[in-house]
Structures are given as C-alpha cells and as structure tokens.
Amino acid sequence: MKRFRWIFVCLLLGTLCLLTAQAVARQQAISGKLIRLHVIANSDSEADQKEKLRVRDAILSEISKQEWQSRADAAQWLEENESTLLQRAEKELDNRRAVSIRFDEEWYPTRTYDTFSLPAGKYLSLRVMIGEAKGRNWWCVVYPSLCAMPVSEFTQSGLTQGEAAWLTEDSASVKIDFWLLEQIEKALKGI
C-alpha cells in the first residue's frame, strides 16, 4: 500500500511540475511582448491619490503621442525619454514633490482588468514613484496599449491567438496557472 502512495505522490508532483513549467513558459512568452506602466503615489491620502492620477495622465499623454511599431521601438523610446517623462511628471506636480522614474524589469502580481488578466511575473516596466512611493499604485500596459484596446484587437498587437485566449479566458485552469506562477515567484524571492 505504501508503494502505491509513493507512486501517487510522484505522479501528482510530476503533474504539478509540468503544469508549472507550462504556465511559466506562457508567462515569459507574454511578458516578452509587453511593457507596463506603474505609478506609485506618495501615500494613500486623498490628495496624494489625486496627484498620482494627474501624473499618470501626464505620462500617458506623452506616451499616447507615439506610434511604436514594436516592443523594441517602445523600449528604446521610453529609455531615451525618461528625463522628458520625469520633467512632465514634475511639471504636473509644480515641482512640489520629488518624482523618480525607472525603466527596468519589475515583478507584478496577477492583475485582472475588465476584459483580461495578466499572470504574475517579471515585466519590462516604466515605474514612476512619487515622493516616498508608499501609497496605492496604478498600473497598466503601455505597449501594446492593452488598457484601451478591445480584446478583439489583442492578436493585432503582437500576441498570438493562443496567448490572447489565455489572457482573456475566465476559466479555472487560467486561475490555477496564475496562482502557480505567483507561488513560484514568492518561493524564488525567498531564496
């Protein structure tokens, strides 16, 4: 009887490993096609949250003028224009509060939007930190501009039909995939 238990445990662990590997591969394929925007408020006060939204709108106003043809184009423009975006954010706050911008990889938890979800993992990200950056944050996808894009246009943005379906499905398997990714990321951070 012990032998059957061990066989069952081994099969279960093997299945979980395969599911995890598949989820990680999907997440990495998707994250390699996206650039995210992350704006963090100074604090949770009402005034600081309003500042965050003004800075977000100012940054998005600059970004929305661009017509990038690829993720590489978007990344290059964002990297080259960090100082311009920083000046725009500071101007929005009338230089009353320090703002910093970093364009680099950042870890995100699973995020569900109105029409799609993005798995937890590392994404290339434009991170805008206002003041002490201890308040609630706002995030979205700036390349391709998925936040303002109808789901039907996902495949036109560089995602495959399978990747778009995986992001937009509302099924238990996707939720398990995302949950597994988050648990793996948490475990790896502790190492």
Secondary structure, DSSP 4 states (H G I P E B T S, - for coil): -HHHHHHHHHHHHHHHHHHHHHHHHHHHHHHTT-EEEEEE-S-SSHHHHHHHHHHHHHHHHHHTT---SSHHHHHHHHHHTHHHHHHHHHHHTTTSS-EEEEEEEEEE--EE-SS-EE-SEEEEEEEEEETT--S-EEEEEEES-GGGS-GGGGGGGT--HHHHHHHH--SHHHHHHHHHHHHHHHHHHT-
